[in-house]
Amino acid sequence: MGKTKILVVGSMNMDLFVEGANQIPKFGESTICGRYGYATGGKGANQAIAAALQGADVTMAGRLGDDDYGRSLKQEFEKTGVHTDYIVTDKETQTGLALMLVNEDGRYVSYSCLGANGNLCAEDVAAALDAEHFDMVIMQLEMPLETVYRTYELARERDIPVFLDAGPAMKIPLKRLQGLYILSPNEAETEALTGINPDTEVKAVEAARQLYEAARPEYVILKLGSRGALLYDGKETELIPCFKVKAIDSTAAGDTFGAALAIRLCKGDEMKQAIRFAHAAAGICVSRMGAQISIPNEGEVIEFLKKAGEEIG
């Protein structure tokens, strides 16, 4: 059996991260922070690199500016083995940029400039889908909404399952996405989509049911931070706990979770076992600083699970 072939569609950014941002200033205020630095990121790029590190054959479809940031992102893909044939260099705008403010417990807020990501279109995606067969498409919402819809429709026409990591947080109509394989928002994204803050299990279950009714996916998987993940298949719900780790920076953890989950499912794992594997990958990620540099490879996740006494498929 060959490698799982994954198409990731979506955003690529240069991240400017600032540590020690323990207070978000009001207009006119300043706050003193700690260290800062630059790192390649973007939800799509994070997913692509995470999937490649989990052993998949990954192709990235998206847009970069004709600038140093764009060239840096391409170099990171090439180092990890992500195919870049369907990344368009957009001479009309800049590479996307995100400002990440990270506090002491690893949580963050982000200010994101779409840049070239805002020009990603269905024709860019179709070029990849017409050229190759993929086992799954992974996408997010850091691109034009019409491109999100058309990506799903193009994949559905080819009988390719689609995993939507529903970030960043926003309210969108889900009707054109009915039939997704997996719809997976985090807590803030769940609240944006449903109006329900899933801060209790009862409210999380209600939000999952609303999302299921709206999008009719095979699975809704709510990422609930340190509480784990809530799995709903239209009939039953189950809260699957995550691993306890010391969180340093949660940037890219959700992207790592989704990519690892997708790869394990393509490899034949049962859903609950795949979620535990994804929890382990995300747990390693949050215990490290940075976005793509914090993403573990498959061997690291397997070793983590062995130490935790977990069964590995």
Order of alpha helices (4+ residues) and beta strands (2+ residues): beta-beta-beta-alpha-beta-alpha-beta-beta-beta-alpha-beta-alpha-beta-beta-alpha-alpha-beta-beta-beta-alpha-alpha-alpha
